[in-house]
Amino acid sequence: MLRLLIATALASTVFAQPETFNRGETIAPGIEYREQRFFRGDQGPFTIQILTVDAKAPGVNLLPVHALDRAAGKETISAMAARYHAAAAVNAGYFTVFGAYQGASTGVYQWNGVPVSSGSGRTSLLFCREKDGVEQLAIDVVDFRGSVQGRPVQGLNRERGANEIVVYSSLFGATTLTGSGGAEASIAPDGRVISLGDSNSAIPPSGFVVSASGDAATWLRETLKPGEPAALELGFHSPSLPACQPDHIVGAGPRLVRNGQVEVTPEGFAHEKVRHPRTAAGITATGSLIFLTLDGRQAISAGMTLLELAQELVTLGAVEAINLDGGGSTEMVAGGRIRNSPSDRRERPVSDGILIFSINTQAELLATLDQLARNPVMVPPSLAAQLRDAITNQDPGAVERLAAQSAPQARRILAEAASVLRRKGNLRGK
């Protein structure tokens, strides 16, 4: 009898279905969170977390950031969110996992108008320039276009291949990390060639290194001369770019939804038809934004194929949607807590994330400034003191002027928040 009772208890433990639920909360004005666990017939369970962002909410601001504020590096999403004092965050693009270039984006990446990664011509998420203070996203295939002295550049801030020209910017790090057998030219911010080398060259502050191998290395030595100007052009092309005018671009893919219909574009992803943890971004018919994470590889959630994920996003109201990096990289942080269940059973350091802010009062702006000022490179101590005085004295104009002297990462957050509070007449807070 005892043996039978033990066997029955074990069977009920193994085969018991996880609890289903559908619950939500407000994270901050303009940011709603919902988590659901459900079955689809005999399929599942599926556990998803959803952030719905009111793009028209005056205090809401989106900002993609790269780990450690560099072109190559890894950091957890919770650390990124805390470092910037964001209300919520999700992981974003694909990246190099191992080796000297780990943390470098493998998709297109542009930050604050500056190209950071050349990518692979797959679908990207575009952060369009705001119109009347409204956050806007677009989804499109984005191609890298680069040249030096009219010769095509194959890559940006990534490992150099055979017979390639790759450009490294100061966002990448101190040196190019390249091996022997090539040729490199250090370029000053004004475009002048500073010096020539063969490998692992120091990258000038705010400048570049043009690195070449094979026949391209021979061409570089013959063409670029110290003291002479180098015509270096780096940029992106996409049908959406003229209308969108993106400040930021995050490469990922594939597209999942177009014009309200499921459309999983073929982009060569091996994980497409297998159930995995997922992260996605979507746009609704009213312009609201959806950020979704899906648990997988666990008893509480089976994960989804990309087709299943696309169908779920349409159910949630997305008329456009894109798949972001997933698997062990999938993570959502909201209200200072990790909301999903990472499949690695711990946070995975990743290359970049999408941060969501909601700054609506003087107190919230001061708290954000204090967090940003922990990094003196981002907001130097003397500037932080002036900004605190301007916020305390209810002078949003001064905040905007002073914010322009901070690092670009802080500039947008502080200046836009001050502009919002100016419009609302709510700089003193409650």
Buried (B, 14 or more C-beta within 10 A) or exposed (E): EEEEEEEEEEEEEEEEEBEEEEEEEEBBBBBBBBBBBBEEEEEBBBBBBBBBBBBBBBBBBBBBBBBBBBBBBBBBBBBBBBBBBBBBBBBBBBBBBEEEBBBBBBBBBBBBEBBBBBBBBBBBBBBBEBEEBBBBBBBBBBBBBBBBBEBEBBBBBBBBEEEBBBBBBBBBBEBBBBEEEBBBBBBBEEEBBBBBBBBBBBBBEEBBBBBBBBEBBEBBBEBBEEEEBBEBEBEBEBEBBEEBBBBBBBBBBBBBBBEBEBBBBEBEBEBBEEBBBBBBBBBBEEBBBBBBBBBBBBEBBBBBBBEBBBBBBBEBBBBBBBBBBBBBBBBBBBBEEBBBBBBEEEBBBBBBBBBBBBBBBBEBBBEBBBBBBEBEEBBBEEBBEBBBEBBEEBBBEBBBBBBEBBBEBBBBBBBBBBBBBBEEEBBEBE
